[in-house]
């Protein structure tokens, strides 16, 4: 792993969670373990122009594959019903020791604080004012995480065992 990529990977590992235990959110955050980065395999290659979200997905896949007790059983699986995409499951992981399956929605975004916005929850904005942290959390809560439990997702889950 080249030095710049190693620094980016370390930055990914050191990124604080979007919420902590004081925020009321019903789904737990995925916790990355601290690593001895001298022992990482050197087989991660990323084009320098890869966008942030895809880059973080690659780092996460690398982490799970080489540094955790889990394995990826599904990644970026689109759930389609009647030729309409209902959503996509980012990652389904299976713990090799316990057999427990986890659903991970990987969110890695930049938000800026805009004190001019009247509603506190919407002050953390993305690149445009339509995208904000409040909307993203609402989407996770009402659409992305519940997608796993929809009837249309059952064929994928059955196929995965």
C-alpha positions as CSV (number, residue, x, y, z in Angstrom):
1,X,0.0,0.0,0.0
2,X,1.6,3.3,-1.0
3,X,2.1,6.0,1.6
4,X,-0.7,8.3,0.5
5,X,-3.2,5.4,0.3
6,X,-2.0,4.2,3.7
7,X,-2.8,7.7,5.1
8,X,-6.2,7.7,3.5
9,X,-7.0,4.2,4.9
10,X,-5.8,5.4,8.3
11,X,-8.1,8.4,8.0
12,X,-11.0,6.1,7.1
13,X,-10.3,4.0,10.2
14,X,-10.0,7.1,12.4
15,X,-13.1,8.8,11.2
16,X,-15.5,9.4,14.1
17,X,-19.0,7.9,13.9
18,X,-21.8,10.1,12.6
19,X,-23.6,9.7,15.9
20,X,-22.6,8.6,19.4
21,X,-24.4,6.9,22.3
22,X,-26.1,10.3,23.2
23,X,-28.0,10.4,19.9
24,X,-31.2,8.5,19.8
25,X,-30.9,6.3,16.7
26,X,-32.2,2.7,16.8
27,X,-29.4,1.1,14.8
28,X,-25.9,0.6,16.2
29,X,-22.9,2.0,14.4
30,X,-20.4,-0.5,12.9
31,X,-17.2,-0.2,15.0
32,X,-13.9,-0.5,13.3
33,X,-11.1,-2.0,15.4
34,X,-7.7,-0.3,15.8
35,X,-5.1,-2.0,13.7
36,X,-1.4,-2.4,13.5
37,X,-1.0,-1.0,10.0
38,X,2.4,-2.6,9.5
39,X,0.7,-6.0,8.9
40,X,-1.8,-5.0,6.2
41,X,-1.5,-6.8,2.9
42,X,-0.5,-4.6,0.1
43,X,-3.1,-5.5,-2.4
44,X,-5.5,-2.5,-2.5
45,X,-5.3,-0.4,-5.6
46,X,-7.5,2.7,-6.1
47,X,-7.5,5.1,-9.1
48,X,-6.7,8.6,-7.9
49,X,-9.9,10.0,-9.4
50,X,-12.2,7.5,-7.6
51,X,-15.0,9.4,-5.8
52,X,-15.1,9.6,-2.0
53,X,-18.0,7.2,-1.5
54,X,-16.6,4.5,-3.7
55,X,-13.2,4.9,-2.2
56,X,-14.6,4.4,1.3
57,X,-16.5,1.3,0.1
58,X,-13.2,-0.2,-1.1
59,X,-11.5,0.7,2.2
60,X,-14.4,-1.0,4.1
61,X,-14.3,-4.1,1.9
62,X,-10.5,-4.3,2.4
63,X,-11.0,-3.9,6.2
64,X,-13.7,-6.6,6.4
65,X,-11.8,-9.0,4.1
66,X,-8.4,-8.6,5.8
67,X,-8.9,-7.3,9.3
68,X,-12.2,-8.7,10.8
69,X,-13.8,-11.9,11.7
70,X,-16.6,-11.3,9.2
71,X,-16.9,-12.0,5.5
72,X,-19.0,-10.1,3.0
73,X,-21.9,-12.2,1.8
74,X,-23.5,-9.4,-0.3
75,X,-22.4,-6.0,-1.5
76,X,-24.4,-3.3,-3.4
77,X,-27.3,-5.6,-3.9
78,X,-30.2,-3.9,-5.7
79,X,-33.7,-4.8,-4.6
80,X,-36.0,-4.6,-7.6
81,X,-39.8,-5.1,-7.8
82,X,-41.8,-4.9,-11.0
83,X,-38.8,-3.3,-12.9
84,X,-38.5,-0.6,-10.2
85,X,-35.4,-0.3,-7.9
86,X,-36.6,-0.1,-4.3
87,X,-33.1,0.5,-3.0
88,X,-29.8,-1.1,-2.5
89,X,-28.2,-3.0,0.4
90,X,-24.6,-1.8,0.8
91,X,-23.2,-4.7,2.8
92,X,-24.4,-7.9,4.4
93,X,-21.7,-9.4,6.6
94,X,-21.5,-12.8,8.3
95,X,-19.4,-13.3,11.4
96,X,-17.3,-16.4,10.9
97,X,-17.3,-17.3,14.6
98,X,-20.9,-16.6,15.6
99,X,-22.8,-16.9,12.3
100,X,-24.4,-13.6,13.0
101,X,-25.4,-11.6,9.9
102,X,-25.1,-7.8,9.9
103,X,-26.5,-5.2,7.5
104,X,-24.2,-2.3,7.0
105,X,-25.1,0.9,5.3
106,X,-21.9,2.8,4.7
107,X,-22.3,6.6,4.8
108,X,-19.2,8.7,4.3
109,X,-20.1,12.3,3.5
110,X,-19.0,15.8,4.1
111,X,-21.4,18.2,5.7
112,X,-20.9,21.8,6.5
113,X,-22.6,23.7,9.3
114,X,-24.8,26.5,8.1
115,X,-26.0,28.7,11.1
116,X,-28.3,30.6,8.7
117,X,-30.7,27.7,8.4
118,X,-33.5,28.1,10.9
119,X,-33.9,24.4,11.9
120,X,-31.0,23.1,13.9
121,X,-31.4,19.5,12.6
122,X,-31.0,20.8,9.0
123,X,-28.0,23.0,9.5
124,X,-25.5,20.3,8.6
125,X,-25.7,20.5,4.8
126,X,-24.2,18.6,1.9
127,X,-22.9,20.1,-1.4
128,X,-26.4,21.4,-2.0
129,X,-29.0,22.5,0.5
130,X,-31.3,19.7,-0.5
131,X,-28.9,17.2,1.0
132,X,-28.5,17.5,4.8
133,X,-27.7,15.2,7.7
134,X,-31.3,15.3,9.0
135,X,-32.6,14.0,5.6
136,X,-29.8,11.4,5.4
137,X,-30.6,10.0,8.9
138,X,-34.3,10.0,8.1
139,X,-33.6,8.1,4.8
140,X,-31.5,5.5,6.7
141,X,-34.2,5.1,9.3
142,X,-37.2,4.9,7.0
143,X,-35.9,3.4,3.8
144,X,-32.4,2.0,3.8
145,X,-32.4,-0.2,6.9
146,X,-36.1,-1.4,6.6
147,X,-35.3,-2.5,3.0
148,X,-33.7,-5.7,4.5
149,X,-37.1,-6.7,6.0
150,X,-39.2,-6.1,2.9
151,X,-40.8,-9.1,1.2
152,X,-39.0,-8.2,-2.1
153,X,-35.7,-8.8,-0.3
154,X,-36.6,-12.3,0.7
155,X,-35.3,-14.0,-2.5
156,X,-31.9,-12.5,-1.9
157,X,-31.8,-13.6,1.7
158,X,-33.0,-17.1,0.8
159,X,-30.3,-17.3,-1.9
160,X,-27.6,-16.3,0.6
161,X,-28.8,-18.8,3.2
